[in-house]
Amino acid sequence: MQVLIYEQYLQYASSRESMKKTGKRSDCPISSALELIGDKWSLLIIRDIMIKGKFSYLEFLESREHIATNILADRLNKLESAGILVKRVSPKNKSKFVYSLTKKGADLFPVLKAMVQWGVAHCSSSIPKEAMNALLRDEKILMAKYRGSLSRELESE
């Protein structure tokens, strides 16, 4: 029964009427999420904020994936417009902006965690599996670490 209901939902979600109403490719939640964060760079920016404690444009540019400046600016604007990031003037340097996750952005933690777990199991990496698993073992500790890094970044000198 559940499979039939889901199939009917998918049929509706990809119908032309639905696409015209929403302006999206479909109403499928996976498709909708991919429209926001499914490009090559968005989740890496979110990873850098959430896990690596990076907050500024220049810090994102220093990531080992070497994102181009125009793409980084575009993704930051897109993530801010989607309500995933918030952009603030840095209290430490008024000519610099810092980015942080909104609640909507922080809610992506389980997605990143699942991707790391899948990547550890199925993709080669020079990062030891034990280190990755330890990093993600306790969501509360990781999120507290993120909030602490953010608080230090936003403190005035």
Backbone hydrogen bonds, N-H to C=O, Kabsch-Sander energy under -0.5 kcal/mol:
donor,donor_aa,acceptor,acceptor_aa,energy
5,I,1,M,-2.2
6,Y,2,Q,-2.5
7,E,3,V,-2.5
8,Q,4,L,-2.3
9,Y,5,I,-2.3
10,L,6,Y,-2.7
11,Q,7,E,-2.1
12,Y,8,Q,-2.3
13,A,9,Y,-3.2
14,S,10,L,-1.5
15,S,12,Y,-1.9
19,M,15,S,-2.0
20,K,16,R,-2.5
21,K,17,E,-2.2
22,T,18,S,-2.0
23,G,19,M,-2.2
27,D,13,A,-1.8
32,S,28,C,-2.7
33,A,29,P,-2.4
34,L,30,I,-2.5
35,E,31,S,-1.8
36,L,32,S,-1.0
36,L,33,A,-0.5
37,I,33,A,-2.9
38,G,34,L,-2.1
44,L,41,W,-0.5
45,I,41,W,-2.0
46,I,42,S,-2.3
47,R,43,L,-2.6
48,D,44,L,-2.4
49,I,45,I,-1.9
50,M,46,I,-3.0
51,I,47,R,-3.0
52,K,47,R,-1.4
53,G,49,I,-0.6
54,K,48,D,-2.8
57,Y,97,F,-0.5
60,F,56,S,-2.2
61,L,57,Y,-2.0
62,E,58,L,-1.2
63,S,60,F,-1.4
66,H,63,S,-1.8
72,L,68,A,-2.6
73,A,69,T,-2.4
74,D,70,N,-1.9
75,R,71,I,-2.8
76,L,72,L,-2.6
77,N,73,A,-2.1
78,K,74,D,-2.5
79,L,75,R,-2.9
80,E,76,L,-2.1
81,S,77,N,-2.7
82,A,78,K,-1.8
83,G,80,E,-1.4
84,I,79,L,-2.6
85,L,79,L,-1.4
86,V,100,S,-2.6
88,R,98,V,-2.7
90,S,93,N,-0.6
90,S,96,K,-3.2
96,K,93,N,-2.3
98,V,88,R,-3.0
99,Y,55,F,-2.9
100,S,86,V,-2.1
102,T,84,I,-2.1
106,A,102,T,-2.9
107,D,103,K,-2.0
108,L,105,G,-1.8
109,F,106,A,-2.0
111,V,108,L,-0.6
112,L,108,L,-2.3
113,K,109,F,-3.0
114,A,110,P,-2.4
115,M,111,V,-2.2
116,V,112,L,-2.7
117,Q,113,K,-2.6
118,W,114,A,-2.5
119,G,115,M,-2.9
120,V,116,V,-3.0
121,A,117,Q,-1.9
122,H,118,W,-2.3
123,C,119,G,-2.5
132,M,128,P,-1.8
133,N,129,K,-2.9
134,A,130,E,-2.5
135,L,131,A,-2.1
136,L,132,M,-1.6
137,R,133,N,-0.8
137,R,134,A,-0.5
139,E,137,R,-0.6
142,L,138,D,-2.0
143,M,139,E,-2.7
144,A,140,K,-2.1
145,K,141,I,-2.2
146,Y,142,L,-2.2
147,R,143,M,-2.6
148,G,144,A,-2.4
149,S,145,K,-2.4
150,L,146,Y,-2.7
151,S,147,R,-2.6
152,R,148,G,-2.2
153,E,149,S,-2.1
154,L,150,L,-2.1
155,E,151,S,-0.9
